[in-house]
């Protein structure tokens, strides 16, 4: 053998040897994925939706497991721990969320820490810059243009899939109460419901039924709409949003913008907490500073514009903003509950409170009475509240049931007066056939979402997310699971929120061939068992 042939043979051997591990890596299977969802009894729609998605993904070559989980446990796993591959949950369409600030903030990278509103971890510096720009923009048309641009920007990345917007179909017993007005996104269970309901008979206690209960009733720890739907009945805010979604001075009698970054609030005279202590300007300033100093991230997007809060008069509080905030007066001031300083100032770590240690003293139109976890909650009407003369109920009770079927049976038999949440499709015609029940349907600008954890394989790959979104039969979910009572989702701003919604964003129709083509273009292939490899 010549030296030349020896070196040629050796070189060829080295090339082949180095190619072996490269080939092995190229043929590595995509890691198994787990989809978290609610239990079937809690929400059969989300439960069945997870299996529809898993079925298509398996056809695409993924190893998929669906894991149903109790709702509060699922919330902790999703928000607080961020320990998930992919999760199906929902954002409620509360009235404050008609302003785009909240839903856009669920994709802000600065809200990706545990407990905040971007658990999937989407990070796009250009998106964050636009988020700040729309927050500062007071010209409504100019702000709308930025909001539309943000939707167009993030959609191709599909960090989250809006599965569908589900109609809010609810019912109440018209022989027990009248003047039951549903709000868009909130249904009957809004903060105004108990304040407007009129007894039709001798009983003045409004009884609400639902399978949901608060994740907790700690105003410095709750991340569930069901916690806040309850707490906002016994805590006051400076501003409330009316049933027509207009800002109404509440604990404040005046909110004035001294300039673009200075908001002066005048507190209402004569207010008291439920323990008899007066509500002072100092309590308001303390509350906002307490929230800003805590590690509670749920309200971060509302509080971020605040530089400082100070008492500037007997009943005057001044908010100094670090930058202009288009939604500050109507949204931030309408969401932060006023806490009694004389109670909370003694609590160093509010998030470590046990259930028995959580203070429940507010100043609102209702007074906390009782909470038996998993069973029952109750409030009594605050006769000393400035709004008390317009309230006709003497108490509010919330009965907690194991599932939606239990709620409907209780409504049908008169055990409860109204449903806290939407009825299942099969229950609606039964309710409509009962003359004692009035069925109400309102559109929802909240949505059910499928969130990828972008920190984990394979969801850290944009092409994979795009392909998997194409492999979600959302039309089937709406037409079969919802029986047509809903709409396939696009962006995080719902079509019913017409002014802010961008209808021209990229859409991902159900198309398995397109999903495979997307994967092949990104370098994926399939092994002999039909499993996805790369």
MIDOTOR-231648 format. One record per residue (C-alpha): residue number from 1; residue in three letters; z, x, y. Coordinates in steps of 0.001 Angstrom, whole numbers, plus 500000, padded with zeros to 6 digits. Layout:
N
[NUM; 'ala'; [Z; X; Y]]
...
This chain:
534
[1; 'unk'; [500000; 500000; 500000]]
[2; 'unk'; [499077; 501403; 503395]]
[3; 'unk'; [501508; 501417; 506270]]
[4; 'unk'; [499296; 498840; 508000]]
[5; 'unk'; [499352; 496406; 505072]]
[6; 'unk'; [503093; 496915; 504655]]
[7; 'unk'; [503835; 496053; 508249]]
[8; 'unk'; [501371; 493134; 508148]]
[9; 'unk'; [503092; 491756; 505028]]
[10; 'unk'; [506549; 492300; 506506]]
[11; 'unk'; [505583; 490650; 509751]]
[12; 'unk'; [504154; 487671; 507862]]
[13; 'unk'; [507368; 487399; 505849]]
[14; 'unk'; [509442; 487404; 509032]]
[15; 'unk'; [507266; 484699; 510569]]
[16; 'unk'; [507589; 482522; 507471]]
[17; 'unk'; [511326; 483126; 507275]]
[18; 'unk'; [511818; 482213; 510914]]
[19; 'unk'; [509690; 479103; 510466]]
[20; 'unk'; [511900; 477680; 507725]]
[21; 'unk'; [514922; 476800; 509908]]
[22; 'unk'; [512599; 475639; 512703]]
[23; 'unk'; [510868; 473275; 510285]]
[24; 'unk'; [514230; 472051; 509011]]
[25; 'unk'; [515386; 471327; 512530]]
[26; 'unk'; [512134; 469544; 513311]]
[27; 'unk'; [512708; 467233; 510351]]
[28; 'unk'; [516347; 466432; 511094]]
[29; 'unk'; [517130; 462731; 510910]]
[30; 'unk'; [518217; 460870; 514015]]
[31; 'unk'; [522024; 460444; 513814]]
[32; 'unk'; [523382; 457079; 512617]]
[33; 'unk'; [524318; 454676; 515401]]
[34; 'unk'; [527001; 452032; 515685]]
[35; 'unk'; [526706; 448873; 517780]]
[36; 'unk'; [529966; 447326; 518967]]
[37; 'unk'; [530048; 443615; 519687]]
[38; 'unk'; [532489; 440726; 519839]]
[39; 'unk'; [533698; 438863; 516770]]
[40; 'unk'; [531709; 435839; 515628]]
[41; 'unk'; [534573; 433462; 516413]]
[42; 'unk'; [534933; 434804; 519956]]
[43; 'unk'; [531233; 434692; 520832]]
[44; 'unk'; [528654; 433916; 518117]]
[45; 'unk'; [525798; 434612; 520542]]
[46; 'unk'; [526686; 438254; 521159]]
[47; 'unk'; [527632; 438638; 517499]]
[48; 'unk'; [524286; 437354; 516229]]
[49; 'unk'; [522435; 439234; 518960]]
[50; 'unk'; [523795; 442527; 517651]]
[51; 'unk'; [522402; 441821; 514189]]
[52; 'unk'; [518990; 440854; 515597]]
[53; 'unk'; [518856; 444237; 517347]]
[54; 'unk'; [520127; 446131; 514295]]
[55; 'unk'; [517514; 444471; 512069]]
[56; 'unk'; [514644; 445680; 514271]]
[57; 'unk'; [516130; 449150; 514708]]
[58; 'unk'; [516420; 449596; 510948]]
[59; 'unk'; [512769; 448629; 510658]]
[60; 'unk'; [512097; 451370; 513197]]
[61; 'unk'; [513849; 453929; 510955]]
[62; 'unk'; [517397; 454115; 512311]]
[63; 'unk'; [520620; 454001; 510299]]
[64; 'unk'; [522511; 451224; 512157]]
[65; 'unk'; [525983; 449739; 511715]]
[66; 'unk'; [527220; 446643; 513567]]
[67; 'unk'; [530971; 446594; 514205]]
[68; 'unk'; [532497; 443365; 515557]]
[69; 'unk'; [535722; 443901; 517453]]
[70; 'unk'; [538466; 441807; 519053]]
[71; 'unk'; [537602; 441350; 522716]]
[72; 'unk'; [540465; 443196; 524437]]
[73; 'unk'; [540174; 446075; 521963]]
[74; 'unk'; [536457; 446236; 522651]]
[75; 'unk'; [537078; 446359; 526399]]
[76; 'unk'; [539484; 449278; 525984]]
[77; 'unk'; [537034; 451136; 523760]]
[78; 'unk'; [534219; 450562; 526237]]
[79; 'unk'; [535934; 451088; 529604]]
[80; 'unk'; [539092; 453082; 529171]]
[81; 'unk'; [538097; 455322; 526247]]
[82; 'unk'; [534296; 455300; 526558]]
[83; 'unk'; [534305; 455851; 522799]]
[84; 'unk'; [531137; 454064; 521666]]
[85; 'unk'; [527495; 454596; 520794]]
[86; 'unk'; [526204; 451277; 522120]]
[87; 'unk'; [527976; 448075; 523094]]
[88; 'unk'; [527104; 444458; 523841]]
[89; 'unk'; [529281; 442992; 526577]]
[90; 'unk'; [528764; 440922; 529694]]
[91; 'unk'; [529295; 440926; 533429]]
[92; 'unk'; [530401; 437576; 534806]]
[93; 'unk'; [528547; 436215; 537818]]
[94; 'unk'; [531557; 435858; 540088]]
[95; 'unk'; [530757; 434701; 543609]]
[96; 'unk'; [531492; 438099; 545140]]
[97; 'unk'; [528745; 439545; 542945]]
[98; 'unk'; [525961; 437632; 544658]]
[99; 'unk'; [526042; 440564; 547042]]
[100; 'unk'; [524209; 443346; 545134]]
[101; 'unk'; [526916; 445935; 545758]]
[102; 'unk'; [528850; 445395; 542534]]
[103; 'unk'; [526019; 445195; 540012]]
[104; 'unk'; [524192; 448144; 541577]]
[105; 'unk'; [527453; 450088; 541394]]
[106; 'unk'; [527534; 449757; 537600]]
[107; 'unk'; [524855; 452486; 537529]]
[108; 'unk'; [526419; 454775; 540162]]
[109; 'unk'; [527281; 458127; 538560]]
[110; 'unk'; [530512; 458304; 540580]]
[111; 'unk'; [531725; 455258; 538657]]
[112; 'unk'; [531259; 456905; 535261]]
[113; 'unk'; [534842; 458074; 534771]]
[114; 'unk'; [537035; 456242; 532239]]
[115; 'unk'; [538090; 452817; 533470]]
[116; 'unk'; [535290; 452479; 536015]]
[117; 'unk'; [532185; 450327; 535957]]
[118; 'unk'; [529561; 452746; 534588]]
[119; 'unk'; [530865; 453459; 531058]]
[120; 'unk'; [527384; 454376; 529823]]
[121; 'unk'; [527390; 457428; 532083]]
[122; 'unk'; [524030; 456977; 533834]]
[123; 'unk'; [523512; 459728; 536416]]
[124; 'unk'; [520583; 459792; 538809]]
[125; 'unk'; [521155; 461570; 542161]]
[126; 'unk'; [518282; 459697; 543817]]
[127; 'unk'; [519764; 456373; 542711]]
[128; 'unk'; [523191; 457382; 544069]]
[129; 'unk'; [521661; 458292; 547433]]
[130; 'unk'; [519968; 454917; 547641]]
[131; 'unk'; [523205; 453195; 546632]]
[132; 'unk'; [524941; 454816; 549603]]
[133; 'unk'; [522029; 453974; 551891]]
[134; 'unk'; [522060; 450250; 551066]]
[135; 'unk'; [525849; 450192; 551450]]
[136; 'unk'; [525521; 451460; 555034]]
[137; 'unk'; [522548; 449319; 556036]]
[138; 'unk'; [523466; 446311; 558198]]
[139; 'unk'; [519884; 445142; 558685]]
[140; 'unk'; [519486; 442640; 555846]]
[141; 'unk'; [515741; 443081; 555367]]
[142; 'unk'; [515998; 446875; 555376]]
[143; 'unk'; [518877; 446691; 552893]]
[144; 'unk'; [516816; 444391; 550670]]
[145; 'unk'; [513997; 446952; 550588]]
[146; 'unk'; [516416; 449645; 549411]]
[147; 'unk'; [517934; 447349; 546776]]
[148; 'unk'; [514444; 446586; 545453]]
[149; 'unk'; [513626; 450308; 545348]]
[150; 'unk'; [516786; 450996; 543339]]
[151; 'unk'; [515818; 448452; 540696]]
[152; 'unk'; [512337; 449933; 540445]]
[153; 'unk'; [513815; 453434; 540149]]
[154; 'unk'; [516327; 452938; 537360]]
[155; 'unk'; [514419; 450516; 535107]]
[156; 'unk'; [512134; 453122; 533439]]
[157; 'unk'; [515261; 455070; 532410]]
[158; 'unk'; [516796; 451970; 530710]]
[159; 'unk'; [520436; 453160; 530775]]
[160; 'unk'; [521381; 449532; 530171]]
[161; 'unk'; [519397; 446565; 528874]]
[162; 'unk'; [519984; 443172; 530449]]
[163; 'unk'; [519670; 441017; 527337]]
[164; 'unk'; [519733; 437611; 528994]]
[165; 'unk'; [521221; 435410; 531685]]
[166; 'unk'; [522904; 432466; 530014]]
[167; 'unk'; [523175; 429082; 531700]]
[168; 'unk'; [526755; 428086; 532440]]
[169; 'unk'; [527031; 424705; 530696]]
[170; 'unk'; [530593; 423372; 530997]]
[171; 'unk'; [532342; 420013; 530818]]
[172; 'unk'; [535405; 418155; 532065]]
[173; 'unk'; [537238; 414910; 531276]]
[174; 'unk'; [536335; 412491; 534065]]
[175; 'unk'; [539154; 410101; 533094]]
[176; 'unk'; [541732; 412796; 533844]]
[177; 'unk'; [540350; 414509; 536978]]
[178; 'unk'; [537631; 414012; 539544]]
[179; 'unk'; [536121; 416201; 542265]]
[180; 'unk'; [535479; 418932; 539709]]
[181; 'unk'; [532832; 421087; 541326]]
[182; 'unk'; [531088; 423883; 539465]]
[183; 'unk'; [530111; 427105; 541207]]
[184; 'unk'; [527071; 429212; 540367]]
[185; 'unk'; [528146; 431931; 537976]]
[186; 'unk'; [531716; 430626; 537812]]
[187; 'unk'; [531284; 427178; 536315]]
[188; 'unk'; [534357; 424953; 536625]]
[189; 'unk'; [536903; 427757; 536253]]
[190; 'unk'; [536763; 429084; 539791]]
[191; 'unk'; [539633; 429751; 542161]]
[192; 'unk'; [538681; 426590; 544075]]
[193; 'unk'; [538734; 424326; 541008]]
[194; 'unk'; [542522; 423803; 540881]]
[195; 'unk'; [542656; 423543; 544679]]
[196; 'unk'; [540035; 420781; 544814]]
[197; 'unk'; [540665; 418784; 541605]]
[198; 'unk'; [541896; 415205; 542109]]
[199; 'unk'; [544009; 413505; 539391]]
[200; 'unk'; [542420; 410295; 538111]]
[201; 'unk'; [545696; 409074; 536613]]
[202; 'unk'; [549421; 409755; 536705]]
[203; 'unk'; [549268; 413291; 535298]]
[204; 'unk'; [548711; 415949; 537956]]
[205; 'unk'; [548824; 419025; 535718]]
[206; 'unk'; [545337; 420455; 535236]]
[207; 'unk'; [544862; 421737; 531681]]
[208; 'unk'; [542155; 424323; 531045]]
[209; 'unk'; [540996; 425414; 527590]]
[210; 'unk'; [539283; 428605; 526527]]
[211; 'unk'; [539100; 431284; 523813]]
[212; 'unk'; [539497; 433988; 526451]]
[213; 'unk'; [542709; 435403; 527790]]
[214; 'unk'; [543433; 438248; 530200]]
[215; 'unk'; [543168; 441784; 528879]]
[216; 'unk'; [546413; 442022; 530856]]
[217; 'unk'; [547866; 440622; 534089]]
[218; 'unk'; [548534; 443965; 535718]]
[219; 'unk'; [546584; 443990; 539017]]
[220; 'unk'; [546427; 447782; 538749]]
[221; 'unk'; [545073; 447819; 535194]]
[222; 'unk'; [543032; 444706; 534394]]
[223; 'unk'; [539302; 445279; 533855]]
[224; 'unk'; [538460; 441783; 532610]]
[225; 'unk'; [537212; 438831; 534640]]
[226; 'unk'; [539652; 436726; 532620]]
[227; 'unk'; [542554; 438692; 534033]]
[228; 'unk'; [541299; 438254; 537569]]
[229; 'unk'; [540339; 434589; 537212]]
[230; 'unk'; [544024; 433956; 536500]]
[231; 'unk'; [545604; 436408; 538936]]
[232; 'unk'; [543567; 435329; 541945]]
[233; 'unk'; [545261; 431920; 541727]]
[234; 'unk'; [548670; 433409; 542534]]
[235; 'unk'; [547666; 436363; 544720]]
[236; 'unk'; [546278; 435918; 548217]]
[237; 'unk'; [543406; 437943; 549628]]
[238; 'unk'; [542553; 438477; 553278]]
[239; 'unk'; [539273; 436605; 552785]]
[240; 'unk'; [538133; 434124; 550139]]
[241; 'unk'; [534551; 433197; 549337]]
[242; 'unk'; [534021; 429452; 549663]]
[243; 'unk'; [532395; 427224; 547010]]
[244; 'unk'; [529231; 427678; 549069]]
[245; 'unk'; [529751; 431464; 548794]]
[246; 'unk'; [530538; 431861; 552486]]
[247; 'unk'; [533407; 434148; 553600]]
[248; 'unk'; [536449; 432160; 554717]]
[249; 'unk'; [539408; 433680; 556554]]
[250; 'unk'; [542378; 433241; 554244]]
[251; 'unk'; [545440; 435443; 554653]]
[252; 'unk'; [543580; 436784; 557662]]
[253; 'unk'; [542989; 434602; 560698]]
[254; 'unk'; [540485; 436991; 562216]]
[255; 'unk'; [538303; 439871; 561007]]
[256; 'unk'; [536574; 441786; 563787]]
[257; 'unk'; [534325; 444827; 563678]]
[258; 'unk'; [535417; 446951; 566649]]
[259; 'unk'; [532476; 449202; 565783]]
[260; 'unk'; [530467; 450101; 562671]]
[261; 'unk'; [533390; 451951; 561062]]
[262; 'unk'; [536439; 450153; 562463]]
[263; 'unk'; [537492; 446756; 561110]]
[264; 'unk'; [540483; 445030; 562717]]
[265; 'unk'; [542233; 442270; 560749]]
[266; 'unk'; [544800; 439808; 562098]]
[267; 'unk'; [547250; 438576; 559465]]
[268; 'unk'; [548251; 434913; 559317]]
[269; 'unk'; [551764; 434116; 560644]]
[270; 'unk'; [554536; 432702; 558476]]
[271; 'unk'; [553341; 433685; 555005]]
[272; 'unk'; [555886; 434442; 552273]]
[273; 'unk'; [555791; 435971; 548837]]
[274; 'unk'; [556983; 433809; 545966]]
[275; 'unk'; [560370; 435553; 545999]]
[276; 'unk'; [560935; 434475; 549626]]
[277; 'unk'; [560181; 437802; 551307]]
[278; 'unk'; [557765; 437640; 554275]]
[279; 'unk'; [554200; 438900; 553985]]
[280; 'unk'; [553830; 441635; 556607]]
[281; 'unk'; [550997; 443734; 557928]]
[282; 'unk'; [552796; 446620; 556211]]
[283; 'unk'; [552284; 444920; 552841]]
[284; 'unk'; [548542; 444745; 553441]]
[285; 'unk'; [548288; 448400; 554481]]
[286; 'unk'; [550487; 449418; 551558]]
[287; 'unk'; [548321; 447473; 549104]]
[288; 'unk'; [545065; 449147; 550088]]
[289; 'unk'; [546628; 452596; 550200]]
[290; 'unk'; [548335; 451979; 546854]]
[291; 'unk'; [545024; 451063; 545233]]
[292; 'unk'; [543273; 454066; 546757]]
[293; 'unk'; [546030; 456440; 545607]]
[294; 'unk'; [546095; 455118; 542029]]
[295; 'unk'; [543887; 456143; 539128]]
[296; 'unk'; [542729; 452541; 538734]]
[297; 'unk'; [538943; 452682; 539038]]
[298; 'unk'; [537950; 449033; 538776]]
[299; 'unk'; [537749; 448516; 542561]]
[300; 'unk'; [536462; 451983; 543464]]
[301; 'unk'; [533086; 450802; 544720]]
[302; 'unk'; [534833; 448398; 547116]]
[303; 'unk'; [537408; 450921; 548321]]
[304; 'unk'; [535194; 454012; 548630]]
[305; 'unk'; [534164; 453339; 552264]]
[306; 'unk'; [537808; 453312; 553455]]
[307; 'unk'; [539028; 456470; 555144]]
[308; 'unk'; [542439; 455110; 556143]]
[309; 'unk'; [544364; 451880; 556666]]
[310; 'unk'; [547025; 451565; 559330]]
[311; 'unk'; [549243; 448937; 560928]]
[312; 'unk'; [548255; 448711; 564588]]
[313; 'unk'; [550306; 445687; 565659]]
[314; 'unk'; [552864; 443148; 564485]]
[315; 'unk'; [550218; 441232; 562558]]
[316; 'unk'; [547331; 443652; 562881]]
[317; 'unk'; [545808; 446036; 560336]]
[318; 'unk'; [542989; 448439; 561146]]
[319; 'unk'; [540614; 449724; 558480]]
[320; 'unk'; [538946; 452994; 559394]]
[321; 'unk'; [535797; 453526; 557348]]
[322; 'unk'; [534191; 456841; 556521]]
[323; 'unk'; [530798; 455192; 556907]]
[324; 'unk'; [529425; 451758; 557732]]
[325; 'unk'; [529739; 449249; 554899]]
[326; 'unk'; [527506; 446178; 554943]]
[327; 'unk'; [529635; 444337; 552390]]
[328; 'unk'; [533116; 445420; 553467]]
[329; 'unk'; [534346; 442364; 555344]]
[330; 'unk'; [532944; 439804; 552931]]
[331; 'unk'; [533404; 441620; 549613]]
[332; 'unk'; [536148; 444267; 549830]]
[333; 'unk'; [538503; 442071; 551819]]
[334; 'unk'; [537848; 439148; 549465]]
[335; 'unk'; [538726; 441013; 546271]]
[336; 'unk'; [541867; 443087; 546851]]
[337; 'unk'; [545079; 441087; 546197]]
[338; 'unk'; [547971; 441458; 548625]]
[339; 'unk'; [550909; 443054; 546804]]
[340; 'unk'; [554568; 442972; 547940]]
[341; 'unk'; [555485; 446492; 549032]]
[342; 'unk'; [559179; 445924; 548300]]
[343; 'unk'; [558332; 445566; 544594]]
[344; 'unk'; [555371; 447860; 543964]]
[345; 'unk'; [556568; 450796; 546071]]
[346; 'unk'; [559180; 451442; 543381]]
[347; 'unk'; [556504; 451790; 540670]]
[348; 'unk'; [555154; 455322; 540403]]
[349; 'unk'; [552687; 454749; 537562]]
[350; 'unk'; [551568; 451106; 537556]]
[351; 'unk'; [549175; 451575; 534660]]
[352; 'unk'; [552013; 452522; 532335]]
[353; 'unk'; [553886; 449242; 532795]]
[354; 'unk'; [554664; 447332; 529615]]
[355; 'unk'; [553768; 443604; 529607]]
[356; 'unk'; [557399; 442676; 530291]]
[357; 'unk'; [557572; 445050; 533268]]
[358; 'unk'; [554506; 443792; 535174]]
[359; 'unk'; [555483; 442096; 538459]]
[360; 'unk'; [553882; 438691; 538936]]
[361; 'unk'; [555015; 437979; 542499]]
[362; 'unk'; [552201; 437070; 544846]]
[363; 'unk'; [551897; 434851; 547900]]
[364; 'unk'; [549058; 432636; 546706]]
[365; 'unk'; [548669; 428859; 546402]]
[366; 'unk'; [550082; 428924; 542865]]
[367; 'unk'; [553206; 430578; 541467]]
[368; 'unk'; [553256; 432459; 538164]]
[369; 'unk'; [555345; 430594; 535613]]
[370; 'unk'; [554652; 431745; 532048]]
[371; 'unk'; [552329; 433696; 529786]]
[372; 'unk'; [552657; 433529; 526005]]
[373; 'unk'; [549985; 435940; 524817]]
[374; 'unk'; [547381; 434328; 522618]]
[375; 'unk'; [548717; 430833; 523239]]
[376; 'unk'; [549528; 429558; 526711]]
[377; 'unk'; [549652; 430364; 530439]]
[378; 'unk'; [551003; 428274; 533291]]
[379; 'unk'; [551309; 428219; 537082]]
[380; 'unk'; [553031; 425810; 539435]]
[381; 'unk'; [551794; 424800; 542873]]
[382; 'unk'; [553309; 426733; 545777]]
[383; 'unk'; [554573; 423976; 548083]]
[384; 'unk'; [555201; 426511; 550866]]
[385; 'unk'; [551654; 427860; 550956]]
[386; 'unk'; [549572; 427245; 554075]]
[387; 'unk'; [546919; 425556; 551901]]
[388; 'unk'; [549389; 423407; 549912]]
[389; 'unk'; [548661; 420146; 551758]]
[390; 'unk'; [545118; 420102; 550380]]
[391; 'unk'; [546142; 420719; 546744]]
[392; 'unk'; [546656; 417624; 544571]]
[393; 'unk'; [547605; 419218; 541241]]
[394; 'unk'; [551233; 420132; 540628]]
[395; 'unk'; [550535; 422789; 537995]]
[396; 'unk'; [547779; 424599; 536114]]
[397; 'unk'; [547992; 425275; 532386]]
[398; 'unk'; [545622; 427403; 530325]]
[399; 'unk'; [545591; 426756; 526574]]
[400; 'unk'; [544176; 429618; 524514]]
[401; 'unk'; [542236; 428813; 521339]]
[402; 'unk'; [540969; 431004; 518537]]
[403; 'unk'; [537322; 430115; 519108]]
[404; 'unk'; [534876; 427933; 521019]]
[405; 'unk'; [535083; 425216; 518373]]
[406; 'unk'; [538812; 424866; 518988]]
[407; 'unk'; [538194; 424542; 522724]]
[408; 'unk'; [535589; 421829; 522261]]
[409; 'unk'; [537806; 419858; 519879]]
[410; 'unk'; [540624; 420012; 522452]]
[411; 'unk'; [538277; 418771; 525187]]
[412; 'unk'; [536885; 416012; 522988]]
[413; 'unk'; [540366; 414754; 522072]]
[414; 'unk'; [541800; 415010; 525593]]
[415; 'unk'; [544129; 417916; 524884]]
[416; 'unk'; [542515; 419850; 527741]]
[417; 'unk'; [540748; 418586; 530863]]
[418; 'unk'; [538027; 421202; 531237]]
[419; 'unk'; [536429; 424203; 529594]]
[420; 'unk'; [537022; 427621; 531080]]
[421; 'unk'; [533702; 428935; 529901]]
[422; 'unk'; [530314; 427721; 528702]]
[423; 'unk'; [529985; 425557; 525622]]
[424; 'unk'; [528009; 426646; 522587]]
[425; 'unk'; [524490; 425121; 522343]]
[426; 'unk'; [525387; 422794; 519457]]
[427; 'unk'; [528337; 421336; 521369]]
[428; 'unk'; [526364; 420277; 524438]]
[429; 'unk'; [524689; 417132; 523014]]
[430; 'unk'; [528043; 416050; 521538]]
[431; 'unk'; [529661; 416348; 524962]]
[432; 'unk'; [526798; 414484; 526598]]
[433; 'unk'; [527299; 411623; 524132]]
[434; 'unk'; [530974; 411225; 525124]]
[435; 'unk'; [531304; 408924; 528162]]
[436; 'unk'; [534681; 410457; 529034]]
[437; 'unk'; [533089; 413883; 529521]]
[438; 'unk'; [530894; 415062; 532356]]
[439; 'unk'; [528601; 417972; 531499]]
[440; 'unk'; [527643; 420360; 534294]]
[441; 'unk'; [525066; 423153; 534138]]
[442; 'unk'; [524725; 425940; 536687]]
[443; 'unk'; [522617; 429116; 536565]]
[444; 'unk'; [524315; 432438; 536007]]
[445; 'unk'; [523640; 435564; 538014]]
[446; 'unk'; [525854; 437527; 535642]]
[447; 'unk'; [524354; 438856; 532445]]
[448; 'unk'; [524931; 439978; 528889]]
[449; 'unk'; [524100; 443645; 528556]]
[450; 'unk'; [523435; 446242; 525908]]
[451; 'unk'; [524820; 449540; 527197]]
[452; 'unk'; [523824; 452881; 525708]]
[453; 'unk'; [526296; 455774; 525838]]
[454; 'unk'; [524050; 458367; 527466]]
[455; 'unk'; [526489; 461136; 526554]]
[456; 'unk'; [525679; 460773; 522843]]
[457; 'unk'; [522684; 461324; 520625]]
[458; 'unk'; [520222; 459742; 520286]]
[459; 'unk'; [520793; 457753; 523486]]
[460; 'unk'; [520724; 460848; 525683]]
[461; 'unk'; [516942; 460800; 525163]]
[462; 'unk'; [515086; 458589; 527643]]
[463; 'unk'; [512139; 458075; 525293]]
[464; 'unk'; [514473; 456882; 522548]]
[465; 'unk'; [516124; 454370; 524878]]
[466; 'unk'; [512748; 453070; 525994]]
[467; 'unk'; [511550; 452641; 522418]]
[468; 'unk'; [514748; 450941; 521297]]
[469; 'unk'; [514530; 448545; 524224]]
[470; 'unk'; [511026; 447582; 523104]]
[471; 'unk'; [512590; 446862; 519710]]
[472; 'unk'; [514943; 444193; 521099]]
[473; 'unk'; [513695; 440643; 520551]]
[474; 'unk'; [515370; 439068; 523550]]
[475; 'unk'; [513034; 436055; 523558]]
[476; 'unk'; [514390; 435222; 520104]]
[477; 'unk'; [517938; 435472; 521415]]
[478; 'unk'; [517223; 433028; 524231]]
[479; 'unk'; [515068; 430589; 522268]]
[480; 'unk'; [517040; 430573; 519006]]
[481; 'unk'; [520615; 431593; 519797]]
[482; 'unk'; [520783; 429907; 523217]]
[483; 'unk'; [518365; 427114; 522315]]
[484; 'unk'; [516442; 427873; 525488]]
[485; 'unk'; [519441; 427578; 527830]]
[486; 'unk'; [518991; 430927; 529510]]
[487; 'unk'; [516490; 433541; 530633]]
[488; 'unk'; [515470; 436959; 529330]]
[489; 'unk'; [516901; 439662; 531568]]
[490; 'unk'; [515124; 442309; 533590]]
[491; 'unk'; [517155; 444211; 536177]]
[492; 'unk'; [520889; 444019; 536885]]
[493; 'unk'; [520129; 441689; 539814]]
[494; 'unk'; [519385; 438275; 538316]]
[495; 'unk'; [516223; 436298; 539166]]
[496; 'unk'; [518373; 433398; 540424]]
[497; 'unk'; [519676; 435829; 543082]]
[498; 'unk'; [516177; 435634; 544461]]
[499; 'unk'; [516568; 437491; 547750]]
[500; 'unk'; [517906; 440679; 546148]]
[501; 'unk'; [516027; 440523; 542816]]
[502; 'unk'; [512916; 442689; 542419]]
[503; 'unk'; [510474; 440797; 540155]]
[504; 'unk'; [508022; 443709; 539946]]
[505; 'unk'; [510072; 446228; 537958]]
[506; 'unk'; [508938; 447625; 534610]]
[507; 'unk'; [509536; 445129; 531814]]
[508; 'unk'; [510103; 445911; 528164]]
[509; 'unk'; [508590; 443183; 526012]]
[510; 'unk'; [509408; 443034; 522304]]
[511; 'unk'; [506698; 445177; 520679]]
[512; 'unk'; [507443; 447232; 517576]]
[513; 'unk'; [504065; 448994; 517677]]
[514; 'unk'; [504675; 450068; 521274]]
[515; 'unk'; [508159; 451282; 520280]]
[516; 'unk'; [506692; 453463; 517523]]
[517; 'unk'; [504043; 454806; 519867]]
[518; 'unk'; [506720; 455714; 522433]]
[519; 'unk'; [508654; 457624; 519758]]
[520; 'unk'; [505587; 459426; 518424]]
[521; 'unk'; [504598; 460508; 521937]]
[522; 'unk'; [508085; 461995; 522349]]
[523; 'unk'; [507782; 464016; 519117]]
[524; 'unk'; [509527; 461738; 516641]]
[525; 'unk'; [508161; 461014; 513157]]
[526; 'unk'; [509285; 459431; 509896]]
[527; 'unk'; [510299; 461055; 506610]]
[528; 'unk'; [509341; 459884; 503122]]
[529; 'unk'; [512162; 457325; 503174]]
[530; 'unk'; [510924; 455836; 506440]]
[531; 'unk'; [513840; 457249; 508424]]
[532; 'unk'; [513300; 458506; 511946]]
[533; 'unk'; [513269; 462300; 512291]]
[534; 'unk'; [512604; 464865; 514965]]
